[in-house]
Amino acid sequence: MPLKEDVISTVLQKKRIHLIAFVRTILKSYQASEDVYQEVSLYAIRNADKFEDTDHLLKWIWKTSRFIALSTARSNLRQPVLMDEQTLDLMQDFWLEQGEGNTDKLQFLEQCLAKLSEYGRKVIHLRYEKNLKGARLAQALGVKVGSAYVAVSRIHQTLSNCIKKMAREFDLS
């Protein structure tokens, strides 16, 4: 019996962070990784009748995400493919094994990121989505290099404390 769209949607949402992280190992851009996730989600919902069970769906999602990411990287001459197929096979197996134990903490991270100040979110955006480091990060923030390092360090500590607090509240620590 084929999967229903709501089941597919739930699976996609649960695996969202993992899929985006996996795709980001292929594509440098967070936005491009998010675009791949959206495209895979749309294809999965449109083809709901083709999935026999959630295991079938999960395997399809991972393979399709990888295929679209590689296709995107190859079609964009400025976006080199950083890893060969064999390395991606190993990484895909690793990501498939990840999941349920870390899902809650990853969701906590998303919630904690939303609690950051506007400046904190800007720092995170520049550091991790734009991949700016050192002097380039400091310049983008309009601060000295030392101040940029301190800001990133404090944000890491804030996020760590927030995640630990949420894990304690949900008894997941």
ZICOR-V57171 format. One record per residue. N is the residue number from 0. RES is the residue in one small letter. PSI is psi in radians with two decimals (999 if undefined). Layout:
n={N | N}
res={RES | RES}
psi={PSI | PSI}
This chain:
n={0 | 1 | 2 | 3 | 4 | 5 | 6 | 7 | 8 | 9 | 10 | 11 | 12 | 13 | 14 | 15 | 16 | 17 | 18 | 19 | 20 | 21 | 22 | 23 | 24 | 25 | 26 | 27 | 28 | 29 | 30 | 31 | 32 | 33 | 34 | 35 | 36 | 37 | 38 | 39 | 40 | 41 | 42 | 43 | 44 | 45 | 46 | 47 | 48 | 49 | 50 | 51 | 52 | 53 | 54 | 55 | 56 | 57 | 58 | 59 | 60 | 61 | 62 | 63 | 64 | 65 | 66 | 67 | 68 | 69 | 70 | 71 | 72 | 73 | 74 | 75 | 76 | 77 | 78 | 79 | 80 | 81 | 82 | 83 | 84 | 85 | 86 | 87 | 88 | 89 | 90 | 91 | 92 | 93 | 94 | 95 | 96 | 97 | 98 | 99 | 100 | 101 | 102 | 103 | 104 | 105 | 106 | 107 | 108 | 109 | 110 | 111 | 112 | 113 | 114 | 115 | 116 | 117 | 118 | 119 | 120 | 121 | 122 | 123 | 124 | 125 | 126 | 127 | 128 | 129 | 130 | 131 | 132 | 133 | 134 | 135 | 136 | 137 | 138 | 139 | 140 | 141 | 142 | 143 | 144 | 145 | 146 | 147 | 148 | 149 | 150 | 151 | 152 | 153 | 154 | 155 | 156 | 157 | 158 | 159 | 160 | 161 | 162 | 163 | 164 | 165 | 166 | 167 | 168 | 169 | 170 | 171 | 172}
res={m | p | l | k | e | d | v | i | s | t | v | l | q | k | k | r | i | h | l | i | a | f | v | r | t | i | l | k | s | y | q | a | s | e | d | v | y | q | e | v | s | l | y | a | i | r | n | a | d | k | f | e | d | t | d | h | l | l | k | w | i | w | k | t | s | r | f | i | a | l | s | t | a | r | s | n | l | r | q | p | v | l | m | d | e | q | t | l | d | l | m | q | d | f | w | l | e | q | g | e | g | n | t | d | k | l | q | f | l | e | q | c | l | a | k | l | s | e | y | g | r | k | v | i | h | l | r | y | e | k | n | l | k | g | a | r | l | a | q | a | l | g | v | k | v | g | s | a | y | v | a | v | s | r | i | h | q | t | l | s | n | c | i | k | k | m | a | r | e | f | d | l | s}
psi={2.23 | 2.70 | 2.60 | 2.73 | -0.64 | -0.58 | -0.77 | -0.79 | -0.73 | -0.78 | -0.79 | -0.74 | -0.70 | -0.60 | 0.05 | -0.95 | -0.73 | -0.75 | -0.77 | -0.72 | -0.75 | -0.84 | -0.59 | -0.35 | -0.32 | -0.80 | 2.43 | -0.46 | 2.25 | -0.77 | -0.74 | -0.65 | -0.72 | -0.69 | -0.72 | -0.78 | -0.79 | -0.73 | -0.78 | -0.73 | -0.78 | -0.81 | -0.75 | -0.79 | -0.74 | -0.45 | 0.52 | -0.65 | -0.19 | -0.18 | 2.16 | -0.67 | 3.10 | -0.55 | -0.77 | -0.80 | -0.84 | -0.79 | -0.72 | -0.78 | -0.83 | -0.79 | -0.71 | -0.71 | -0.80 | -0.83 | -0.84 | -0.70 | -0.80 | -0.71 | -0.73 | -0.80 | -0.73 | -0.56 | -0.31 | 1.80 | -0.40 | -0.14 | 1.60 | 2.62 | 2.06 | -0.35 | 2.64 | 2.99 | -0.68 | -0.72 | -0.73 | -0.62 | -0.80 | -0.75 | -0.69 | -0.72 | -0.73 | -0.84 | -0.61 | -0.61 | -0.39 | 2.96 | -1.75 | -0.70 | -0.49 | -0.17 | -0.79 | -0.80 | -0.60 | -0.64 | -0.64 | -0.71 | -0.79 | -0.74 | -0.71 | -0.65 | -0.67 | -0.42 | -0.23 | 2.72 | 2.92 | -0.73 | -0.74 | -0.74 | -0.61 | -0.77 | -0.84 | -0.76 | -0.85 | -0.72 | -0.83 | -0.52 | -0.63 | -0.14 | 0.64 | 2.44 | 2.80 | -2.20 | -0.62 | -0.69 | -0.81 | -0.77 | -0.76 | -0.53 | -0.28 | 0.58 | 3.03 | 2.77 | -0.78 | -0.68 | -0.64 | -0.75 | -0.74 | -0.74 | -0.81 | -0.76 | -0.78 | -0.67 | -0.73 | -0.80 | -0.75 | -0.79 | -0.73 | -0.82 | -0.74 | -0.81 | -0.76 | -0.73 | -0.80 | -0.68 | -0.71 | -0.74 | -0.57 | 0.16 | 0.82 | 0.02 | 999}
